[in-house]
Amino acid sequence: MAAELPISAAPHVPVMLAEVLGALKPAAGETHVDGTFGAGGYTRAILDAANCRLIAIDRDPSAIRAGQALAEHYEGRLALIEGRFGDLQDLLEGAGVAAVDGVVLDIGVSSMQLDQADRGFSFMRDGPLDMRMAQSGPSAADIVNTLPPETLANIIYIFGEEPRSRAIAKAIANARAEAPITTTFELVKAVERATGRQRPQDRTHPATRTFQALRIHVNGELDELVAALHAAERVLKPGGRLVVVTFHSLEDRIVKRFFASRGGKLPSSSRHVPDVAQGPQPSFALPFKGHIGASDEEASRNPRARSAKLRCGIRTAAPPMPSIADEIGVASPRGTRH
């Protein structure tokens, strides 16, 4: 009999859960990967939907520790691995798994991380300016206090798509000249020097894009996403499904380009138009055109779902295509580091 799941371990309901399950289609006896375990919402839903095995990956050691109760509840069907989803293939090989039937990726920061003030992800809660998912390496405070203003401006402009990036970077430089910026609210105040405070008619807080940019840079998120997409292509069995949920345009652009490069049209089968070899055969079939968005009901209930986009590909029997990371990725700002 399965172990009782403590109430405190019950996960939040993740964005587009029904759509993710519909795209992944887990079945009994299969092996799936949740590359972004977080609070375990997708993981639990997949394991409840079918008598399958699931390997959950997260670079955040806190998420792995919190997930132990879930692993006990599913009695051997759930394995938790601490690591980056960009290293998905190596992590699976280390666990003795060569191929899987499905991979799901929910890109971005988890609600669990946003809710913890001491992690420094949210401009709505005061805490140390950290933002490190793996809790190691340079923090956001290290970045804002050491990088030249022009590099900060590039990070904020490229990763945050913030048109006021130069003014914000200058305001940050002026603030840190007075005293180091060590907390989230100190960074918010520095940003507001350039943007002004949020007005009632503003849909988003003026620090939103700056916090997004720093988080992406600190964690190397876009590079990890590119690596994870290529790794999923290598480990999925023919017929296996890759399901990706993104929340902003930079992530979605990468996923869109990846599937476009892998899901090209098959050669014509018409007897009047002979087949012509035009490079490698598609490694993914695309079950629907474009992306799926959250329902109006979910978007009204959960503001985070409004920007969510789900894209999916079904692995063909063709060999993996050569990496085109430079084509589908986003160039890192000059002078930055991960």
C-alpha positions as CSV (number, residue, x, y, z in Angstrom):
1,M,0.0,0.0,0.0
2,A,1.3,3.4,-0.9
3,A,2.6,5.6,1.9
4,E,0.3,8.4,3.0
5,L,1.3,11.7,1.5
6,P,1.6,14.4,4.1
7,I,-0.6,17.5,3.6
8,S,2.5,19.7,3.7
9,A,3.9,17.7,0.8
10,A,0.9,18.2,-1.4
11,P,2.0,20.2,-4.4
12,H,0.6,23.3,-6.0
13,V,-1.4,22.9,-9.2
14,P,1.0,23.8,-12.0
15,V,0.1,25.8,-15.1
16,M,-1.7,24.1,-18.0
17,L,-1.7,20.7,-16.2
18,A,-4.5,19.2,-18.2
19,E,-2.9,20.3,-21.5
20,V,0.5,18.9,-20.4
21,L,-1.0,15.5,-19.6
22,G,-2.9,15.6,-22.9
23,A,0.3,16.2,-24.8
24,L,2.5,13.8,-22.9
25,K,-0.1,10.9,-22.9
26,P,1.6,8.8,-20.2
27,A,0.8,5.1,-20.3
28,A,1.4,2.1,-18.0
29,G,4.9,0.7,-18.2
30,E,6.5,3.8,-19.6
31,T,9.3,5.9,-18.3
32,H,9.0,9.7,-18.2
33,V,11.2,12.6,-17.2
34,D,10.1,15.7,-15.4
35,G,13.1,17.9,-16.0
36,T,11.9,20.8,-13.8
37,F,10.5,19.1,-10.7
38,G,10.0,22.2,-8.6
39,A,7.1,21.5,-6.2
40,G,6.2,18.3,-7.9
41,G,2.9,19.3,-9.5
42,Y,3.5,17.7,-13.0
43,T,5.3,14.7,-11.4
44,R,2.4,13.8,-9.2
45,A,-0.2,14.2,-12.0
46,I,1.8,12.0,-14.4
47,L,2.2,9.3,-11.8
48,D,-1.5,9.4,-10.9
49,A,-2.5,9.3,-14.6
50,A,-0.7,6.0,-15.4
51,N,1.2,3.2,-13.7
52,C,4.5,4.5,-15.1
53,R,7.9,5.3,-13.8
54,L,9.1,8.9,-13.5
55,I,12.6,10.4,-13.1
56,A,12.4,14.0,-11.7
57,I,15.3,16.4,-12.1
58,D,15.9,19.7,-10.3
59,R,19.1,21.7,-9.8
60,D,17.7,23.1,-6.5
61,P,18.7,20.9,-3.6
62,S,15.7,22.3,-1.5
63,A,13.3,20.9,-4.2
64,I,14.9,17.5,-4.0
65,R,14.8,17.4,-0.2
66,A,11.1,18.5,-0.3
67,G,10.3,15.8,-2.8
68,Q,11.4,12.8,-0.7
69,A,7.9,12.4,0.8
70,L,6.5,12.2,-2.7
71,A,9.1,9.5,-3.6
72,E,8.1,7.5,-0.6
73,H,4.4,7.9,-1.5
74,Y,4.9,6.4,-5.0
75,E,6.9,3.4,-3.7
76,G,9.7,3.1,-6.2
77,R,8.0,4.7,-9.2
78,L,9.6,8.1,-8.6
79,A,13.4,8.7,-8.6
80,L,14.7,12.2,-7.7
81,I,18.0,13.5,-9.2
82,E,19.7,16.7,-8.3
83,G,21.2,18.3,-11.4
84,R,20.7,20.6,-14.3
85,F,18.2,19.6,-16.9
86,G,20.7,20.6,-19.6
87,D,22.6,17.5,-18.4
88,L,19.6,15.3,-18.8
89,Q,21.2,12.6,-20.9
90,D,24.2,12.3,-18.6
91,L,22.0,12.2,-15.5
92,L,19.8,9.5,-17.0
93,E,22.8,7.4,-18.0
94,G,24.1,7.8,-14.4
95,A,20.8,6.3,-13.3
96,G,21.1,3.4,-15.7
97,V,18.4,4.7,-18.1
98,A,19.2,4.9,-21.8
99,A,15.9,6.0,-23.4
100,V,12.6,7.3,-22.2
101,D,9.0,7.7,-23.4
102,G,8.4,11.3,-22.5
103,V,10.1,14.5,-21.3
104,V,8.3,17.5,-19.8
105,L,9.9,20.9,-19.1
106,D,8.3,23.8,-17.3
107,I,10.7,26.7,-17.9
108,G,11.5,29.4,-15.4
109,V,11.4,30.0,-11.7
110,S,9.0,27.8,-9.6
111,S,6.3,29.3,-7.3
112,M,8.1,27.6,-4.4
113,Q,11.2,29.6,-5.1
114,L,9.2,32.8,-5.5
115,D,7.4,32.3,-2.3
116,Q,10.6,32.0,-0.3
117,A,11.9,35.5,0.5
118,D,15.4,34.2,1.5
119,R,15.9,32.9,-2.1
120,G,15.8,36.4,-3.5
121,F,13.8,35.7,-6.6
122,S,10.9,38.0,-6.0
123,F,10.7,41.8,-6.0
124,M,7.5,41.5,-3.9
125,R,9.4,40.1,-0.9
126,D,12.4,41.5,0.8
127,G,15.3,39.1,1.2
128,P,18.9,38.5,0.2
129,L,19.6,39.3,-3.4
130,D,20.4,35.7,-4.4
131,M,18.4,34.1,-7.2
132,R,20.6,31.0,-7.5
133,M,18.5,28.0,-8.3
134,A,21.4,25.6,-7.4
135,Q,22.4,27.7,-4.4
136,S,26.0,27.9,-5.6
137,G,28.1,30.2,-7.8
138,P,27.8,34.0,-8.2
139,S,24.6,35.5,-6.8
140,A,22.5,38.3,-8.2
141,A,24.1,40.6,-5.6
142,D,27.6,39.7,-7.0
143,I,26.4,40.6,-10.5
144,V,24.8,43.9,-9.7
145,N,27.7,45.0,-7.5
146,T,30.6,44.0,-9.8
147,L,29.7,44.2,-13.5
148,P,30.3,47.4,-15.5
149,P,27.1,49.4,-16.1
150,E,27.3,48.7,-19.9
151,T,27.3,45.0,-19.2
152,L,24.5,45.2,-16.8
153,A,22.5,47.2,-19.4
154,N,23.1,44.5,-22.0
155,I,21.9,41.8,-19.6
156,I,18.8,43.7,-18.7
157,Y,18.1,44.6,-22.3
158,I,18.7,41.1,-23.8
159,F,17.4,38.9,-21.1
160,G,14.7,41.2,-19.8
161,E,13.7,42.9,-23.1
162,E,13.7,46.1,-21.0
163,P,13.8,49.3,-23.2
164,R,15.0,51.4,-20.2
165,S,18.0,49.1,-19.5
166,R,20.7,51.8,-19.8
167,A,18.9,54.2,-17.4
168,I,18.3,51.2,-15.0
169,A,22.0,50.1,-15.2
170,K,23.1,53.7,-14.5
171,A,20.7,53.9,-11.5
172,I,22.1,50.6,-10.1
173,A,25.7,51.9,-10.5
174,N,24.8,55.1,-8.7
175,A,23.1,53.2,-5.9
176,R,26.0,50.7,-5.4
177,A,28.4,53.6,-5.2
178,E,26.6,54.7,-2.1
179,A,26.4,51.2,-0.6
180,P,26.4,47.6,-1.9
181,I,23.0,46.4,-3.1
182,T,22.4,43.3,-1.0
183,T,18.6,42.8,-0.8
184,T,15.7,42.6,-3.2
185,F,14.1,45.7,-2.0
186,E,17.4,47.7,-2.3
187,L,17.5,46.6,-6.0
188,V,13.8,47.6,-6.4
189,K,14.6,51.1,-5.1
190,A,17.5,51.4,-7.5
191,V,15.4,50.4,-10.4
192,E,12.6,52.8,-9.4
193,R,15.2,55.7,-9.5
194,A,15.1,55.2,-13.2
195,T,11.5,54.1,-13.8
196,G,9.5,55.6,-11.1
197,R,7.2,53.6,-8.9
198,Q,4.4,51.4,-10.2
199,R,1.3,53.4,-11.1
200,P,-2.3,52.0,-10.7
201,Q,-2.6,51.7,-14.5
202,D,0.6,49.7,-14.9
203,R,0.0,45.9,-15.5
204,T,3.5,45.0,-14.3
205,H,5.9,46.2,-11.7
206,P,8.8,48.3,-13.1
207,A,11.3,45.9,-11.7
208,T,9.8,42.8,-13.3
209,R,12.0,42.7,-16.4
210,T,15.2,43.5,-14.5
211,F,14.6,40.7,-12.0
212,Q,13.8,38.3,-14.9
213,A,17.0,39.3,-16.7
214,L,19.2,38.8,-13.6
215,R,17.6,35.5,-12.8
216,I,18.2,34.2,-16.3
217,H,21.8,35.4,-16.3
218,V,22.7,34.1,-12.8
219,N,21.3,30.6,-13.7
220,G,22.3,30.5,-17.4
221,E,18.7,29.5,-18.1
222,L,18.6,29.9,-21.8
223,D,21.8,28.0,-22.4
224,E,20.4,25.2,-20.2
225,L,17.1,25.2,-22.2
226,V,19.0,24.8,-25.5
227,A,21.1,21.9,-24.0
228,A,18.0,20.3,-22.5
229,L,16.1,20.3,-25.9
230,H,19.1,18.6,-27.6
231,A,19.4,16.1,-24.8
232,A,15.7,15.2,-24.9
233,E,16.1,14.6,-28.7
234,R,18.8,12.1,-28.0
235,V,17.1,10.2,-25.1
236,L,13.5,9.9,-26.4
237,K,12.4,6.7,-28.0
238,P,10.6,6.7,-31.4
239,G,7.1,7.9,-30.5
240,G,8.3,9.5,-27.3
241,R,7.0,13.0,-26.6
242,L,8.7,16.2,-25.6
243,V,6.4,18.8,-24.0
244,V,7.7,22.3,-23.1
245,V,5.8,25.1,-21.3
246,T,7.4,28.5,-21.5
247,F,6.4,31.9,-19.9
248,H,8.2,34.6,-21.9
249,S,9.2,35.3,-25.4
250,L,12.9,34.5,-25.1
251,E,12.2,30.9,-23.9
252,D,9.4,30.4,-26.4
253,R,11.5,31.6,-29.3
254,I,14.1,29.0,-28.6
255,V,11.6,26.2,-28.3
256,K,9.8,27.3,-31.5
257,R,13.0,27.4,-33.5
258,F,14.1,24.0,-32.1
259,F,10.9,22.3,-33.2
260,A,10.9,24.2,-36.5
261,S,14.4,22.9,-37.3
262,R,13.5,19.4,-36.2
263,G,10.0,19.1,-37.6
264,G,10.5,20.0,-41.2
265,K,8.1,18.8,-43.9
266,L,8.7,15.2,-45.1
267,P,9.7,14.7,-48.8
268,S,6.8,14.6,-51.2
269,S,5.3,11.2,-51.8
270,S,3.6,12.2,-55.0
271,R,4.4,10.0,-58.1
272,H,4.6,13.2,-60.1
273,V,7.2,14.8,-57.8
274,P,10.1,12.5,-57.1
275,D,11.5,12.6,-53.6
276,V,14.6,14.7,-53.3
277,A,17.0,14.4,-50.4
278,Q,17.1,17.7,-48.7
279,G,19.2,17.0,-45.6
280,P,18.4,14.9,-42.6
281,Q,14.9,13.5,-42.0
282,P,12.8,15.3,-39.3
283,S,13.5,14.0,-35.8
284,F,10.2,15.3,-34.5
285,A,6.6,15.2,-35.8
286,L,4.5,18.1,-34.6
287,P,1.1,17.0,-33.4
288,F,-0.4,20.6,-33.8
289,K,0.6,23.8,-35.4
290,G,2.2,26.5,-33.3
291,H,1.5,26.5,-29.6
292,I,-1.4,25.9,-27.1
293,G,-2.2,28.6,-24.6
294,A,-4.0,28.4,-21.2
295,S,-7.7,28.4,-21.1
296,D,-9.5,31.7,-20.4
297,E,-10.7,30.2,-17.1
298,E,-7.2,29.3,-16.0
299,A,-5.8,32.6,-17.1
300,S,-8.4,34.5,-15.1
301,R,-7.7,32.3,-12.0
302,N,-3.9,32.3,-12.3
303,P,-2.2,35.4,-13.8
304,R,1.0,33.4,-14.3
305,A,-0.9,31.3,-16.9
306,R,-1.7,34.2,-19.1
307,S,1.7,34.1,-20.8
308,A,2.1,30.3,-20.8
309,K,2.7,28.6,-24.2
310,L,2.9,24.8,-24.6
311,R,4.7,23.3,-27.6
312,C,5.1,19.6,-28.3
313,G,7.0,17.2,-30.5
314,I,6.7,13.4,-31.1
315,R,10.1,11.7,-31.7
316,T,10.5,10.0,-35.0
317,A,12.8,7.1,-35.8
318,A,15.3,9.5,-37.5
319,P,18.7,9.9,-35.8
320,P,19.2,13.1,-33.7
321,M,20.1,16.1,-35.8
322,P,23.4,17.9,-35.3
323,S,23.3,20.6,-32.7
324,I,22.3,24.1,-33.9
325,A,22.6,25.8,-30.5
326,D,23.9,29.0,-32.1
327,E,20.9,29.2,-34.4
328,I,18.1,28.5,-31.8
329,G,19.8,30.1,-28.8
330,V,20.1,33.7,-27.6
331,A,23.5,35.3,-27.6
332,S,24.9,36.1,-24.2
333,P,25.6,39.7,-23.6
334,R,29.3,40.5,-24.1
335,G,31.3,40.3,-21.0
336,T,28.8,38.3,-19.0
337,R,29.5,35.1,-17.2
338,H,27.4,32.1,-16.0
